[in-house]
Amino acid sequence: MKIEQIYTGCLAQGAYYIESNGEVAIIDPLREVQPYIDRATKSGATIKYVFETHFHADFVSGHLTLSKTTGAPIIYGPNANPDFEATIARDQQEFPLGDVTIIALHTPGHTMESTTYLLRDTNGKDHAIFSGDTLFLGDVGRPDLAQKAAHLTQEDLAGMLFDSLRQKIMPLADEVIVYPAHGAGSACGKNMMKETVDTLGNQKKMNYALRADMTKDEFIKEVTEGLLPPPMYFPLNVKMNKEGYEDIDQVLARGGQRLSPDAFEAAANETGAVVLDVRHQNEFVKGHIPRSIFIGLDGGFAPWVGTLIGDVSQPILLVAPEGREEEAVTRLSRVGFDQTLGILKGGFQAWKTAGKDYDSISSVPASQLAEAYAQSAVSVFDVRKPAEFQSEHVEGATNAPLDFLNDHLATFPQNKPFYIHCAGGYRSVIAASILKSRGIHNLIDVAGGFKAIAQTELPKSNYVCPSTL
């Protein structure tokens, strides 16, 4: 038996490849499925099943393409009602795979169809669970994302999740391995550990939601407390996963077209496409196409695109680093942004060489902010998350989280310079690009973010450990 976790850091997502005696099961595959097929081919094995733990909200699964390519059936748990052919498993239904068995455990709560898959080894012993968004390491799935009936509340779903955990998962042996669908950084939970594999026994000790003496009311309160609104693209990804989507090869062919600067500019004007610049932030601040939005490939690229652009039907034109063009289109498609119309041929340098207008961002070291702060009152805007801001921040700074930047537009000064920073410099440049696209140009980015600020004499609030917030 072979189990391989295929972890994608940008999405904080784990897909799984399980092989036994020439047969393979794939759980929660990514949109691009060729790597799974190649793994099976290399082993001389056949992909027998494509298991889905639920209708994902934060990424577009590869279930349809993988099933179409291999002939393997798509399997969901009870209550799933997809618009395509699939096997809807019964609770406790067994699926033989080579010398092992996979058992569907219906665990509603995150969504109504959420299902955990229990793997039993050749001796019939419980070996591992693939818990989807039901159980994370250090947390459980949020109960407010489901496409649910009007009469169900997030509190109702949290109550179901409590029952699922205690009736289906917690009775399992402590040595059972937990393979979750997500890790730290995912918006599908609140407090996930950085590890991506653990034992159930350790989770019973470490995970607040698995306390043995916890009442259902306590669980509901703790699980629903402090939930931030989900990103706008989440329900759109659920819709695609439930109803179907365009084949990724077509998406890549359309999005990979190279456009000359003139053709690129014409396409932007004719289609209303967002010009998305995915280079490193240090390159973007030096020069970029006016009103383009920066979201760099080397940060939390796909989730930020989903959060800030939101509408998966929005046409996009890309400015990408040489050699990473296909990567950009692929990663956009993972979160449902299939309407990439092309890529600037020759990159930003070709735009400059063509003599076209370009913009830049004023970016200064943290020491320069410290000098300005000491001389007179300055406006500082911190675009980190509220918990990061509460942990420690520049005295007098205003928190304007990037996730909800549009809600704070009226708070930015219109007629005098102001400073903007995040933790390390990535999010502040995203924010700066959005503000400039809205006509706000009097901003100054602090290079290196709060990490650099912490090394200066700027007055800061008393530090509070984030884990206590």
C-alpha positions in Angstrom: 0.0 0.0 0.0 1.2 3.5 -0.9 -0.2 6.8 0.3 1.1 10.0 -1.1 0.0 13.5 0.0 0.3 15.9 -2.9 0.3 19.3 -1.1 -0.1 22.6 -2.9 1.2 25.4 -0.7 -0.4 28.3 -2.6 -3.8 26.8 -1.9 -2.8 25.1 1.4 -4.5 22.0 -0.1 -3.8 18.3 0.1 -4.8 15.8 -2.6 -4.1 12.1 -2.0 -2.9 9.3 -4.2 -3.6 5.8 -2.7 -2.3 2.7 -4.4 -2.7 -1.0 -3.6 -2.0 -4.0 -5.7 -2.2 -2.2 -9.0 -5.3 -0.1 -8.2 -5.4 3.6 -7.4 -7.8 6.0 -5.7 -7.4 9.8 -5.9 -9.0 12.0 -3.2 -9.8 15.7 -3.9 -7.6 16.1 -7.0 -6.3 19.4 -8.3 -7.6 20.9 -11.6 -4.6 19.7 -13.6 -4.8 15.9 -13.4 -1.9 14.6 -15.6 0.4 14.2 -12.6 -1.9 11.6 -11.0 -2.2 9.8 -14.3 1.6 9.8 -14.7 2.1 8.4 -11.2 -0.3 5.5 -11.9 1.2 4.8 -15.3 4.7 4.7 -13.8 3.6 2.1 -11.3 1.7 0.1 -13.9 -1.5 0.8 -11.9 -5.1 1.8 -12.9 -7.0 4.7 -11.4 -10.1 3.0 -10.0 -11.9 5.7 -8.1 -12.0 9.5 -7.8 -13.2 10.4 -4.3 -14.5 13.9 -3.4 -14.9 14.7 0.3 -17.4 17.5 -0.5 -18.1 20.3 -3.0 -15.0 22.5 -2.5 -15.4 26.2 -2.2 -11.7 27.3 -2.3 -10.5 25.5 -5.4 -11.9 23.8 -8.5 -11.3 20.1 -8.3 -10.1 17.9 -11.2 -12.7 15.3 -10.6 -14.5 15.7 -13.9 -11.4 15.8 -16.1 -9.8 12.8 -14.2 -13.0 10.7 -14.5 -13.3 11.6 -18.2 -9.7 10.7 -18.9 -9.5 7.5 -17.0 -13.1 6.2 -16.8 -12.9 6.1 -13.0 -16.2 6.9 -11.3 -16.6 10.1 -9.2 -17.7 9.2 -5.7 -19.4 11.7 -3.3 -21.0 11.0 0.1 -24.7 11.1 1.0 -26.7 14.3 0.2 -24.5 15.2 -2.8 -26.5 16.1 -5.9 -24.1 17.0 -8.7 -25.2 17.8 -12.2 -23.1 15.1 -13.7 -22.9 11.3 -13.4 -21.5 10.2 -10.0 -21.7 7.5 -7.4 -23.4 8.7 -4.3 -22.1 6.5 -1.5 -24.2 5.3 1.4 -22.8 5.9 4.9 -20.5 3.1 5.8 -20.3 1.9 2.2 -17.1 0.0 1.4 -15.0 0.4 -1.7 -12.3 -2.3 -2.3 -9.0 -1.1 -3.6 -6.4 -3.8 -4.3 -5.7 -5.4 -0.9 -7.2 -2.5 1.1 -10.7 -1.0 1.7 -11.9 2.6 1.7 -15.1 3.2 3.7 -17.3 6.3 3.3 -18.2 7.9 6.7 -20.8 10.5 6.3 -19.7 13.5 8.4 -22.0 16.5 7.7 -21.4 19.8 9.3 -18.9 21.7 7.1 -21.3 20.9 4.3 -24.3 18.5 4.2 -22.5 16.1 1.9 -19.1 16.2 3.7 -17.7 12.7 3.9 -14.6 11.3 5.6 -12.9 8.3 3.9 -11.6 5.6 6.3 -8.8 3.4 4.9 -8.5 -0.1 6.3 -5.3 -2.0 5.6 -4.9 -5.6 4.3 -5.5 -7.0 7.8 -8.8 -5.1 8.2 -7.2 -2.6 10.7 -8.2 1.1 10.6 -5.1 2.9 9.2 -6.0 6.4 8.2 -8.8 8.9 7.6 -9.0 11.4 4.7 -11.0 14.0 6.6 -11.6 16.6 3.9 -12.8 19.8 5.6 -14.4 18.0 8.5 -11.3 17.7 10.6 -8.2 19.8 10.2 -5.0 19.7 12.3 -5.7 22.0 15.1 -9.2 23.0 13.9 -12.4 21.9 12.1 -14.1 23.1 9.0 -16.1 26.3 9.2 -19.9 25.7 9.2 -20.9 28.7 7.2 -19.9 27.8 3.7 -22.4 25.2 2.7 -25.0 25.5 0.0 -27.7 24.8 2.5 -31.4 25.0 2.8 -32.9 28.2 4.0 -34.0 26.6 7.3 -30.5 25.7 8.4 -28.2 28.1 10.1 -24.4 27.9 10.7 -25.3 27.0 14.3 -27.3 24.0 13.0 -24.4 22.9 10.8 -22.0 23.3 13.7 -24.2 21.1 15.8 -24.1 18.4 13.0 -20.3 18.8 12.9 -20.1 18.1 16.7 -22.1 14.9 16.2 -20.1 13.8 13.2 -16.8 14.2 15.0 -17.9 12.4 18.1 -19.9 9.6 16.5 -17.7 8.9 13.5 -14.2 10.1 14.1 -13.3 10.4 17.7 -14.2 6.7 18.5 -11.4 5.6 16.1 -8.1 4.4 17.5 -5.5 7.0 18.5 -2.9 5.6 16.0 -5.2 6.3 13.0 -3.4 8.8 10.8 -5.3 12.0 9.9 -4.9 13.4 6.3 -6.8 16.7 6.0 -7.8 18.6 2.9 -6.1 21.8 4.1 -3.4 23.2 6.3 -2.4 26.6 7.7 -3.3 29.5 5.4 -6.6 28.1 4.2 -9.7 30.2 4.6 -11.7 27.0 5.3 -10.8 27.1 9.0 -9.5 29.5 11.6 -6.6 28.0 13.5 -4.9 25.3 11.6 -1.5 23.8 12.4 1.4 24.2 10.0 1.8 20.4 9.9 -0.2 18.5 7.3 -0.2 15.0 8.7 -0.8 13.8 12.3 -2.3 11.0 14.4 -5.8 11.2 15.7 -4.5 10.6 19.2 -2.4 13.8 19.1 -5.4 15.7 17.6 -7.5 14.6 20.6 -4.9 16.3 22.8 -4.1 19.4 20.7 -7.3 20.3 18.8 -9.6 22.5 20.8 -12.7 21.1 19.0 -12.0 17.5 20.1 -11.9 18.1 23.9 -13.5 15.1 25.5 -15.5 17.2 28.0 -16.8 19.7 25.5 -20.5 20.2 25.3 -22.3 20.7 22.1 -23.2 24.3 23.0 -19.6 25.1 23.8 -18.5 23.6 20.5 -21.0 25.6 18.5 -19.9 28.8 20.3 -16.2 28.2 19.8 -16.5 27.0 16.2 -18.7 29.9 15.0 -16.9 32.6 17.0 -14.7 35.0 15.1 -15.5 33.8 11.6 -14.6 36.3 9.0 -16.8 36.6 5.9 -15.7 34.0 3.3 -14.0 35.2 0.1 -16.3 36.2 -2.7 -15.2 33.4 -5.0 -16.1 30.6 -2.7 -19.7 30.1 -3.8 -18.6 30.4 -7.4 -16.1 27.6 -7.0 -18.8 25.4 -5.3 -21.0 26.1 -8.4 -18.3 25.0 -10.8 -17.5 21.8 -8.8 -21.2 20.9 -8.6 -22.3 21.8 -12.2 -19.1 21.3 -14.2 -16.5 23.4 -16.0 -14.4 23.8 -19.1 -11.6 21.4 -19.8 -8.3 22.8 -18.5 -6.6 22.2 -21.9 -8.9 24.8 -23.5 -8.3 27.2 -20.7 -4.6 26.9 -21.1 -4.8 27.3 -24.9 -6.8 30.5 -24.7 -5.0 32.0 -21.8 -1.5 31.2 -23.1 -1.8 33.3 -26.2 1.1 35.8 -26.5 -0.1 39.3 -27.4 2.1 42.2 -28.7 1.9 45.4 -26.6 -0.5 47.0 -29.1 -2.8 43.9 -29.2 -2.6 43.6 -25.4 -3.7 47.2 -25.0 -6.5 46.8 -27.5 -7.7 43.7 -25.8 -7.8 45.4 -22.4 -9.8 48.4 -23.9 -12.2 46.2 -25.8 -13.0 43.5 -23.2 -12.7 45.4 -19.9 -10.2 42.8 -18.7 -8.3 43.3 -15.5 -4.6 43.6 -16.3 -3.0 41.3 -13.7 0.7 41.7 -13.1 2.2 38.6 -11.4 5.9 39.5 -11.3 7.7 40.0 -8.0 6.6 43.1 -6.0 10.1 44.7 -6.3 9.7 44.7 -10.1 6.2 46.0 -10.0 7.0 49.0 -7.8 9.7 50.1 -10.3 7.3 50.1 -13.3 4.0 48.7 -14.3 1.1 49.2 -16.8 -1.1 52.0 -15.4 -4.1 50.7 -13.4 -2.8 47.2 -13.5 -3.3 45.1 -10.3 -0.4 43.3 -8.7 -0.8 39.9 -7.2 2.6 38.1 -7.4 3.1 34.4 -8.1 5.5 34.1 -5.2 3.0 34.9 -2.5 -0.5 33.5 -1.8 -1.4 34.1 -5.4 -4.5 32.1 -6.2 -6.4 32.8 -2.9 -5.7 36.5 -3.2 -6.9 36.6 -6.8 -10.1 34.9 -5.6 -10.5 37.2 -2.7 -9.8 40.5 -4.5 -11.1 40.0 -8.0 -13.9 37.7 -6.8 -15.9 37.2 -10.0 -14.5 34.1 -11.8 -16.0 35.2 -15.1 -13.9 38.4 -15.1 -11.6 38.5 -18.2 -7.9 38.8 -17.3 -4.8 39.8 -19.2 -1.5 38.7 -17.7 1.9 40.4 -17.3 4.1 37.5 -16.2 7.8 36.7 -15.7 9.4 34.9 -18.6 9.0 31.2 -18.3 6.2 31.3 -15.8 3.3 32.2 -18.1 1.7 28.8 -18.2 2.1 28.5 -14.4 0.1 31.7 -14.0 -2.8 30.6 -16.2 -2.8 27.2 -14.5 -2.9 28.6 -11.0 -5.7 31.0 -12.0 -7.7 28.0 -13.2 -7.3 26.2 -9.9 -9.6 28.8 -8.3 -12.0 29.0 -11.3 -10.6 32.0 -13.1 -10.8 30.5 -16.6 -11.2 33.7 -18.6 -7.5 34.6 -19.1 -7.4 36.1 -22.6 -3.7 36.3 -23.2 -0.2 37.2 -21.9 1.9 40.3 -22.8 4.5 39.0 -25.2 8.0 40.0 -24.0 6.7 41.0 -20.6 6.8 44.5 -19.1 10.0 45.3 -20.9 8.3 45.0 -24.2 5.7 47.5 -23.0 8.4 50.0 -22.1 10.3 49.4 -25.4 7.1 50.1 -27.3 7.1 53.5 -25.8 3.9 53.1 -23.9 3.0 54.9 -20.7 3.8 53.2 -17.4 3.5 54.0 -13.7 5.5 53.2 -10.6 5.0 53.2 -6.8 7.0 55.2 -4.3 8.7 52.7 -2.0 10.9 53.6 0.9 12.8 51.7 3.6 11.3 51.5 7.1 14.1 53.9 8.4 12.7 56.6 6.2 9.2 56.2 7.7 10.8 56.3 11.2 12.5 59.6 10.3 9.3 61.1 9.0 7.3 59.8 12.0 9.8 61.5 14.4 9.6 64.9 12.6 5.8 65.3 12.3 2.5 63.5 12.3 2.2 61.0 9.5 -0.6 58.7 8.4 0.3 55.0 8.5 -2.1 52.3 7.2 -1.5 48.7 8.1 -3.1 46.2 5.6 -2.4 43.1 7.7 -5.2 41.0 9.1 -6.9 42.3 12.3 -5.2 39.6 14.5 -1.8 40.6 13.2 -2.5 44.3 13.8 -3.8 43.6 17.3 -0.7 41.6 18.1 1.6 44.6 17.5 1.4 47.7 15.3 2.9 51.2 14.9 1.3 53.5 17.4 -1.4 55.6 15.7 -1.6 53.4 12.6 -5.0 52.5 11.0 -5.8 48.9 10.2 -7.2 48.5 6.7 -7.0 44.8 6.0 -6.3 43.9 2.4 -9.2 41.5 2.3 -11.6 44.4 2.8 -9.6 47.3 1.4 -12.6 48.6 -0.6 -14.4 49.2 2.6 -11.7 51.6 3.8 -11.3 53.7 0.7 -12.8 56.8 2.3 -10.3 56.7 5.2 -7.2 57.3 3.0 -6.1 60.9 2.8 -6.8 62.5 -0.5 -4.4 65.5 -0.5 -1.3 64.4 1.5 1.1 61.5 1.4 0.5 58.5 3.6 2.4 55.3 4.3 1.2 51.7 3.7 2.7 48.5 4.9 2.0 44.8 5.6 4.1 42.1 7.2 6.8 41.7 4.6 6.0 43.8 1.6 3.8 41.5 -0.6 0.3 42.5 0.5 1.1 46.3 0.7 2.1 46.3 -2.9 -1.2 44.5 -3.8 -3.0 47.2 -1.8 -1.0 50.0 -3.4 -1.9 48.7 -6.9 -5.6 48.6 -6.0 -5.5 52.1 -4.5 -3.8 53.5 -7.6 -6.3 51.8 -9.8 -8.9 53.7 -7.8 -7.1 57.0 -8.5 -5.4 57.3 -5.1 -1.7 58.0 -5.9 -0.4 59.8 -2.8 0.8 56.6 -1.1 4.2 55.5 -0.1 4.9 51.8 0.3 7.2 50.7 3.2 9.5 48.1 1.8 9.9 45.0 4.0 6.7 45.7 5.9 6.4 45.3 9.7 9.4 43.0 9.8 11.5 45.9 8.8 9.6 48.4 10.9 10.3 46.2 14.0 14.0 46.9 13.6 13.5 50.7 13.9 12.8 53.0 16.8 9.2 53.6 15.7 6.8 53.5 18.7 4.8 50.3 18.7 1.9 48.9 20.7 2.6 46.3 23.4 3.1 42.9 21.9 0.3 40.4 22.4 0.9 36.7 21.5 -1.5 36.0 18.5 -2.5 32.7 20.1 -4.3 34.6 22.9 -6.3 36.8 20.6 
